[in-house]
């Protein structure tokens, strides 16, 4: 296995024959570092990379998020397809905006309560124990409530979304290939996601429900795309009119029933 160190950075940057001073200046100016698919199993001391903004470490064998105390300037962190089982040690990353953790072994979304600027979280396709679903720590969710805009939770055996309703600035939810079944649960959450623009629920049992698409379009007036297909405004207006007409007929029938009951009593 391979440990991520300054020597590994030097080797991949082609600085073997340069002086230490040149290399020191190089890493201090480094803003992007791509060490994906290098068989790395642990993160060592990278403290000289103080200006790093984007770190690519996907497709490795990393089992722990660690030694990122130096990384106060990182905005994008790519750790998908590793062996990570816990979201931890991210509090120093005060400027982190995008976090990619898909294809790991995480069972609980936690440890994000001090990452205040996170806008995107990609945590799809975790290697979960048989029969278990991805869980969410309420403390982390509440901390992300005002910042998180994009969330990918696809293929994680998720069967309800109610706890995610606190994410008030969510604009795009990707939750394909899960176990969502209840329209009432979904409609309740959509009422609270007032900034939602896109949602993709392809591959969930809920997609087979009668009037699935119609009910979502009517419930979320901000939605522009459903399951990868654009929602036409004419389609929404038709459904809204149909819903209003149906409600009016129902109210009229109820009134007639009340009047008939009153006449019988008289």
N, C-alpha and C positions, 0 to 999 in steps of 0.2 A: 504494500500500500504506500501511498504518497502523502506527505504532510505539506500543507500549503505554508511556505516560508518565503522570505526575501530571496533566498537562493533559487527557489523555483521560479519566482517572478523574473529574476535575472536571466535564468536559462531560457525562458520562453520569450523574453524581450530581446534576446540576441546581444546581451551586454557582457558576454564572457570575457572579452578582451579589453574592455574599457576600465578605466580607473574606478576605484571605489567612490571617489568624489563625484565623478560623472554620473555614476549609477545613483548615488544619493540624491543628486539634483533631479535626475530623471524621475525617480519614484515620488519625490515630493511634488512634482508637477503633474503626475499621473491623475487623470480624471476618470478613465475607463479601463477596466481590467477584465479580460476574458480568459478564464482558466476552466472552461467547461470541458467535460469529457477527458480529464487528465488522471482518472483513477485516484483522486484525492479523497482521503478518509478523515482528515481533521484539519482545522484551521489554526495555524500557528500565529506568530507575532508579525503583524503587518503594520506596526505603529508608525512607520515612516511614510505610509501612504495617506497622509492627512488630508489631501485634497481630492480623494477618491469620491466620485459621484455615482458611478454605475459599476456594480460588481456582478460578473457572470460566473456562477459556480454550479450550473446545472449539469445533469448527467455525470455525477461523481458518486462517491461512496460515503459522503459526509454523514455522520450520525448525531452530531450535536452542533447547534449554533453557539459559537463561542469566540472569544478574542476579537470582538468587534468594537471594543471600547474606543478605539481611535477614530471610528467611522462616523463622526458627528455630521459630516457633509454628504453622506450617501443618501441618494434619493431613490435609486432603483436597486433592488436586491433580488437576484435570480438564483433560487435554490431548488428548483423543481427536479424531480427524479433523483433523489438522494435516499438516505436511510434515516432521515430525521423523524423522531417520534414525539418531540416536544418543542413548542414555540417558546423560546426563552432567550434571555440576554440581549434583548433588542432595545431596552430603554435608552442606551446612549445614542441611538439613531434618531435624533430629534427632527431631522428633515426628511425622513423616509416617506416617500409618496406611493411607491409601488412595490408590493411584496409578492413574489411568486414561489409557492410552496407545493404545487401540484405533484402528484405521484410520489408522496412520501409515506410515512407510517404514523401520521398524526391522528389522534382520536378525539382531542378536545381543542377547539380554537380558544386559546388563552394567551396570557403573557403580552397582550397588546394594549394594556391599560395606560402605558406611558409613552406610546407612540402616537403623538397627537396630530400629526399631519397626514396620516395614511389615507390615500384616496382610492387605491385599488388593492384588493386582496384576492389572489388566485389560489384556491386551496382544493382544487378538483381532484378526483380519482385517488383518494387515499387508500392505502393497503390496510383495510380495517379487519378486525377479527370477525369471523363468520357470524352473521346475524346482528351485528352492531352497526349503529349509524354514527355519523360525525356529530359531535356535541359542541355547544357554544357556551362559553363562560359569560354570564350576564355582566360582569364587571368590564370585560373587554368590549362587549357589544355596546355598553353605555358610553365607553370612552371613544368609540368610533362613530357614535350616533350622528355627529355634525360634520364629520370629515369624509366618511366613506361614500364613494360615488359608484364604484364598480365592484361587484362581488361575483366570483365564480365558485359555485359549490357543487358542480356537476358530479354525478356518479359517486355519491357518498351515502346511499341508502336513506336519505332524508325523507321523512313522511309528513312533516308539517313546517310551516314558516312563521308561526305566530311570534316566536321569540325574536325574530329579525325585524319586527315592526318598528323597533326603536331607531332603526337606521333611516332617519328622516330625510337625508339628502341622497338616498339611493336613486341613481338614474338608470343603471343597467344591472339586471340580475340574470345570471346564467345558471340554471339549475336543471340541466338536461339529465335524463337517465337516472332519476331518483324514484321515490315511492309516493309521491304526492297524489292523494285521492280525493280530498274533501274540497268541494267548491266553496262551501261556506267559510272554511279556514282561509282560503285564498282571497275571497272577496273582502273579508275582514281586514287582511293585511294591505290589500290594494287601497283601501280607504285612507290608510295612514301614509302610504308612499305617494305623497302629492307631487313629487318631482320625477317620478319614474317615467322614462322614455322608452326603454326596451326591456323585454322580458322573454326568456326562452325556456320553455318547459317541455320541449320535445322529449318523447320517450318516457313520460310519466303516465300512470293510469288515468290521471285526471283529464288528459287530452281526449279520452274516449267518452267523456260525459256528454249527455245531450246539451246542446246549445253552449258548449264550452267556450268557443271563441266569442260568440255574441255576448255572453255574460261578462267576460273580461273586458271587452271593448266598451260596454256600457258602464261598467264599474269604474274603470280608470280613464278619465277624460284626457290625461296628459300622455297616455301611451301612444307611441308612434310606430312601434314594431312589436309583433307577437310571433314568437317561434320562427324568427328569421324572415317574416313577411310584413311588408309595410301595410299599415292600416290606412285605408282611404277615408278622407273626411266625409265623403258622400255616404259611405257605408255606415259610419258612426251616426250621422244625422238620421239616416233611415231607421237604425236600431233604436235611437233615442225617441224618435216619434212613435215607433211601434210600442215601446215600453210605456210611454205616456198615454197612448190610446188604450192600451190594455189596462192600465191602472184606472183610467177614467171609466171604462166599462165595468170594471170590478166594483168601483165605488157606486156607480149607478145601480148595479144589480143589488148591492147591499142595501141601498136606500129603498129600492122597491120592495125588498124582502121585509124591511122594517115597517114600511107602510102597510103591507099586507097583514103583517102580524098585529099591527095596531088596529086595523079594521076588524079582524077576527075577534080581538079582545073586546072591542066596542059592541 
